[in-house]
């Protein structure tokens, strides 16, 4: 017996009842075009590499420990727990709607074409900006590795050198993604092993070399709440919980997302309704465990002297801690290589996820040039033009590394700080855009559930659905407020993270641009004509959380 559906070209297709994944996809009106070859481990690997504990920690350790002291490690479980509630909601959606371009498709099918378009618009820009953010973070590490191995001297602080390294990296990542999802899966699998070595392995190495502090050190602030003793020189007026902690928690907020990309590659994952939820939840939990162990080890390995601690918590960061404890240049080079590969695999995974979202958008006629962006290579079965889009736009963003005003620029009530690189200002949208789109999805899930939507995928929350969904919304809203609310140009949060109004202004600019396009071209009409949202109330047997 065959199921039939109407794909975007208007033809009728038949799907063998023996192909459960293709039949499930046909239920939503899509033909199986992408190469469905990824296993659970490969699906997990892509999500885990996007989340990338190494990239997050090596980039943000100083923000965390410098602003709140060693005690900042205990803010990590708060973020992981909050994101777990979000991940559970998304796991249920990913199981019910195993479609590429996950968040866009979930929003569209839960609350309509227009709502889904807005979710995808915000999420898509966050992905593109994240690629630029990750790839421009590698020059300092790759510069050190090339110097040690080949005597190459890169000025890794020079805009031209940063740009060249970034563009070369984007080109390599694009070639890997163009080759096919099999290679993306392989790179991500290797990335998982590299992440394990770079987190658990380095933690074990530091422990063997001998920690310089006892476990009690993890519960201290080392005076971070006071300007005179804060390593970064910022002032929290003696308030740790409602001052330093609110900034330090952002170092964790910036790490623990990316698990949702398991849903972006759903159409390339075998038995997607079962595997996508597992990939999401496991990538978050394993990432949380690996991050906690590595951060704990790094804090305990910080030099015992006051001067050494201050350097480690400010200018030196993770490289200083490792070099202070590991004297072997060969081991240091291996660690640098692991860090570079982690950045590479993370950027590759994010670019791949963004390409699937662009393909999903284009398949629903939701973006300009959709005829081109939806094309699939017959040889590699990948959305080649969507992947190229995911290379060109981050490369354009990387050009902003040259823009850094020498004085404050004021416009109305907004001040753009002097010496703030324009790329860094744009990168601040990475996490805020993710949290906006996540919040939109958890709100949509709750509204749809109230209206009678019932999940029918392999993973269902059952009687826990409402409390999990509500907690996910409350957590997401609280973190988004903490990220976006301006606190004054001279406040610690402004100096270290969101640059007062700038992050919020970037969000507004992207929303305004989207609003102009939305009003003039009405993409929701194209979406509805191409593939109307499936607003069904599915008959389902009540399940329980963890039903995957």
N, C-alpha and C positions, 0 to 999 in steps of 0.2 A: 504494500500500500504506500502511496506517495502523498506527501504534503506539498501544496503549491503556494506560491506567494508572488507578489509583483515587485521585482527589483526596480532600481531607479531608472532603467532605460525603458520600462513599460512592458517588457516581455514577461511571459509566464515561465516559471521554472519549476522543475520537479525535483524533489529531494527524496532520496531513498530513506525509507523508514529505518534502515539499519544504521544510518549515519546520524546519530543523536545530536551531535553538535551542529551540523548543517541544518537539521530539522528545527532545532531550537532557534537558530539564526533566521531561518525562513519564516518562523512565526512572527517575527518583527519586520518582515518584508525585505530582507537582505539576502543576496546571494553570497555563498562562500567564495571569496576571491583571494583572500590572504592565505598564506601557507600555514596550515594548522599542524605544527610539529612540536611545539614546546611542551615539555613535561612539567610536572609540579615543581621540581627543583629549578628548572630554568625560569619558570614564571616567578618563583620566589627570588631567584637570583637577580632578575631585572629590577624588581621592586627593592631588594636589599641594596643593590648598587646605587640606585637613585637615592635612597635614604642615606647610605654611606656614612657610618659612624666615623671613619677615619677623616674624610673630607670635613665633616662638621666639627669634629673635635680639634683637628689640627688648625682649622681656621678660626675657631671661636673660643678656644680654651682661655686665652688672655681676657676676653670680654667677661667670661664667667668668673674665673678666680680673681682677676684683677679688680672687678667691681664688688664682689661679695665675699672674697676669701675662700678658704677650703670648704666651708659649709655649703657653698653653692652646689656641691654634688647632690645634696638632699633635695634640691629642687627638681632634679631629673625625674624621680618617680612620679612627681605631680604631673609633669608634661606627658610622660609615657602613659600613665593611667588615663589622663584626659583624652589623649589621642586614641587610646584603646577603645573607648566608647564610640569615638568617631569611626574608627576602623570597623567596629562591629556593625554599625549602621550601614557602612559602605559594603561590607562583606555580604550582607543580606541583599543589597541592591545589585551588587556584582553577580551574585548567584542567580537572581531573578532575571536580570538584564545583562547577559554575558556578551556585550557588544563593544567593539572598538570605540575609543573616544568616550570612555566611561562616564565621566561627570556630565558632559553635554547630553549624552543619551539618557542618563538617569533623570536629570532635570526636565528634559523634554517629555519623557513618558510619565513623570509624576505630576507636573504642573503645567505642561503645555509647551509648544514650540518656542514662544518668545522667552519664557523663563529659561528653558534649556539653552537657548542661544546666548543669553547673558552669562550663565554659568560658564559655558565654554569660552566665551570672549575673555573673561577675567582669568580663568584658569590657563587658557592658552598663552596669554601674554606673560603670566607668571612662569610658565615652562620655558618660554623663549629667553626670558631674562635670566632664569636660573642657569641655562646653558652658558650664557656669557659670564655669569658670576663664577661658576665652577671653573671654567677654562682660564679666566684671568687670574685665578687663585694659584695656578700651578707654577708660574715663572720662577718664583723664589726657590722652590724645591728643585725644579729641573735645572735651574741655573747652577745651584750648588752641586748637583750630581754631575753635570757636564764638566764643571770645573775640576772636580775631584778625579774624574775618569780620564778626561782628555785635555785638561788645562785650558778649556774654553772659558773666557772671561766675559760673561754677560752682565751688563748693568741692569739687574732685574727690577730696579726702581724706575728706570727710564721708560717713558711711554712708548717709544718706538720698539724697544726690545720686548716689552710686555705684549704689544700688538702683534709682533712677528710670531712670537711663541704661541699666542692664542690662536692666530689664524692657521698656523701649521697644525695645531691640535684639532681645530674644528674640521679641517680638510681630512685628516686621518680618521676622525670619528665618523664623518659623513661617508667615506669610502667603506668603512666597516658596516655601517647601517645599510648602504646601498647593496652590498653583497648579498644580504638576505637575513631573515630573522634567525636562521640557524647560527650564523656567526655572532649575531647580537647575543643569542643565548650562550654561546661558548665563551665570549668575552665576559659576560656577566657571571658565568660559573667560575671562571678564573678570578674574577673580581671578588667573589665571595671568599675564596681561599686566601686571597691577598688581604682582604679585610680581617679575616680570622688571625692571620699572622701579624697584621698591623695593630690589632687590638689585644687579643689574648696573648699572642706571642711576645709583644713588647712589654705587656704587663708582667709576664712571667720573667722576662729578661731583667727588667728593673728590680723585681723581687729577688732574683738570684744575686744581683749586684749589691743588694741591701738597701732597704728603705732608710730614709733619714729621720722619719717621724713615726710615732706610734699611731694607732687607730684613732686615738682621741684628737689628733690633729685635724681630722676630717670634720669635727664638730666646732672648730674655732673659726673666727672671722679675721683674725690677725689685724684687727683695727680697721678693716675696710670701710666701715661706716663713717669714719672720721677723715676729713680732708688731709690732716697732717700725716696719717699713716696709710692712706689708700695708695696702692702702687701706681695707679693711673692718675693720681692727683685730682680726683673728682670728690665732690662733697655731698654726703648724704645726711649731714647735720645730725650725726649720731644715730640715725634710724636704719636698722638693718632690714627688718621684716617689710616695712612699707616704703623702703627706700632702695637700699642695695639689692635686695632680693628681687624687686620688680624689674630691675635691669638685668641681673644675672640670669634670671629664668629665661630671658630671650635667647641666651646662648644655647639653651636646650630646645626652645621653640623652633629655632632655625634648623635643627637637625631632624626632628622626628616627623617628617612627612615624606612622601614618595611611595609609601606602601600602596597608595591608590593606583599606581601605574600597573599593578598586577591586573587591574581591570581594563586599562588602555590596550593591553595586548591579549584581551580575552579571545578574539577571533583567531589568534594564532596559538592558542593553548588547547591541548586535548582535554576533553571532559571538563570544559571551562566552568560549568555551574558548580562543580565540586572543588576544582583546583584554585580558581581565582580567590575565593574566600580564604582558603588555607594560605595561599601566597601572601595575601595582605597581612593577615594576623601574625603569621610567623615572622615575616620580615620586620614588623614593628617590635615584636617581643625579643627576637634574637638581637636586633639592633640596640634595643634598650639594655639588654644584659651586657653585650660587648662594650657599649659606651660606658656603662657604670663601672665596669672592671678597669677599663683603660683610664678613665678620668681619675678613679681612686688611686691607681698605681702612679699616675703622673703627679698627683698632689703629694703622695707619700714620698716620692722620689725628689721633690723639690729640695734644693740645698737648705741646710739647717741654719746657715747664717742669715742675718737680716738682709744684707746686701744681695746675697744669692737668691733669696726668696723674692725680693723686690724685682730683680732682673727677670726671673722666671715668670713672674706675674704681670710683666709689662712688656718690655722690648724683646726679651729672649724667647718666651713662650715654650712650646713643645720642643723645638730643635735644641734650645739651650739646656733643657732638662735632660734630654737624651745624651747630648754631648758631654754633659757634666758627669754622667753616670757610666757611659760606655766609651772607653778610650780607643777601641779598635776602629781604625778608619774603614776597614772592610765592612764591619757590621754597620757602621753609620751609613755607608753607601748603599747597603742592602735595604736599610730602613728608608732612605731617600727614594730608592727605586719603588718600594712598596707604596710609598705616599704618592708618587707620580702616577703609578698604575691605578691607584684608587681614584684619583682625580679623573684620569682618562676613562675608566669604566663608568664612573658616575655621570660624566658629561655625555658619554655614548648612550647610556640608558635614558637620560632625560631627553636627549634629542630624539631617540626612538619613540618615547612616549608622546612627545609633542607631535611627531609626524603622524602617529595614529589618530590623534585628536584632529589634526588638520584634514586627514583623509576622511574621517567620519563626518566632519563639517561639510566637506566638499561633496560627499556622497548624498547629503541631504540638501545640496544647492544653497548652503548657508553662507558662503564666502565668495568674493569676486574670484574669477578664474577657477571656479569649481570643476569645470570640464577637464582642466589640466591636472589639478591637485588630486582628483580622485582616480587618476590613471594608475594601473598596476602593471609593473614589469612582468611580461610573460615568462622571462627567464628566472628572475629571482622571487617573483610574487611579493614584491614590496612596493609601497606607494612612493615611487622614486621622486616625483616632483614635490610631494609633501615633505620628504626628507631633505631635499635641496632647500626648500623654504626654511626648514629648521636649521640650516647652515648659514644662509644668507643673512637673515635678520639678526642672529646673535653676532655675526661678523660685523654688521653695521653698528650694533650696540658697542662692540669692542672699540670702535673708533673714538668713542666718548672718553677713553682713557686720556686723550690729549686735552680735554676741556677741564680746566681747573682755575677758576678766577683768583686773582691776587688780592681782591678786596671783597667785602660783603656787598651783595647785590640785593637791594630792597625793592619790593613791589607790593604796594598796599601794606598789609599787615604781615607779609611773609618776607623773611630774610634768608637769602641763600648764602651760607657761610663761606668765607674766604678759604681757599685752598681745599675745598671739598670737591673731589673729583666727580665729574658728572656721572661717570659709570657707577660709582659707589652710591650716588643718590638714586639712580635708576634701580640698582640691585636691591635697594631697600623694599622695592615692590615685590620681590620674589616671595618673601614669607607673608607679607600682608595680602597679596593677591591669592595665595594659596588658602589662607585662613578665611578670606571673604568667600571664595568659591566653596570651601568645605562647609561653612556656616549656611550658605544658600542650599546646599544639598541636604543637610540634616534638618533644616526647617522644612524643605519640600517633602522629605520623607515623613515627617510628623503630620503635616497637613494632609498628605495623601492617605496616610493611615487613618486619620480621623474621618476622612471622606469614605472610607471603606476599602481602600487598597489592602490586599493581603498578598504576601510573597508566596511564590510557589517554587522557588529554587531549592537546591539541595541544602542550603544553609538558611535557617530561620531562627529568629530570636524568640518566637513564641510569646509566652506571658511576660518575658523580660523586655519586650520591644519598646513599650512606652517609657519605662524608667531609663533604659539605655539611651533612647533617642533624646529625651529631655536633658539628661546629664550632658550628652554630647553637644547640644545647643548651648547650654549654660557655660560649659568649658570654652567652646569656640568663641562665644561672644565676649567672655572675660579676657581671653588672651588677645583678641582683636582690638579691644579697647586699650589694653596695655601697650600694644604695638603702635597704634595710630594716634592716640591722644597727645597733642603737643603739650610740652611742659616748660617751655621757655628756652631760648637759644643757649643760655648758660647752664641749664640743668644737666645733671649727669647723664640722663637718658638721651638728651639731645646731642650731647658731645660724643657719646659712645655708640648710639644706635640709630635713632630715627630723625636726627637733625631738625628737631622742633616740628615745623609744619611740613617739611619737605616730603616725607613719606606719604602723608595724607594728601598732599597736593599731587603727587605722582598718581595715586589711586584716582583722584578726581579727574585728572587729565585723561587717563585711559578710559574712565567711564564716560566722559564727555565725548571723546572721539567715537566710542562705541555708540553713544546715544545719537550722534549725528548720522552715522551710517544706518542705525536701526530705524530712525525716523524717515530718512530719505529713500532707502532701498527696501525696507520692510522684509528682512530675511526670514522672519517667522512664516510669511506666506509661502515662500519657496520651500521651507522645511515641511510645512503641512501638505503642500502639493506633492512633494517627493516621497515623504514617508510620514503620514499622520501619526501623532503620538498614540501609543497603545495604552489607553486609560482603562484597562480592564480590572475587574475585581476577581481575582483568581481564587478558585476554590482550593483550599489548602488544609492539610491536616496540621493542627497546632504542633509546632516543634519547640525546641528549647535552644538556648544559646549554646554555641559550640556544636551545632548539629551537622557540621561538615564532616 
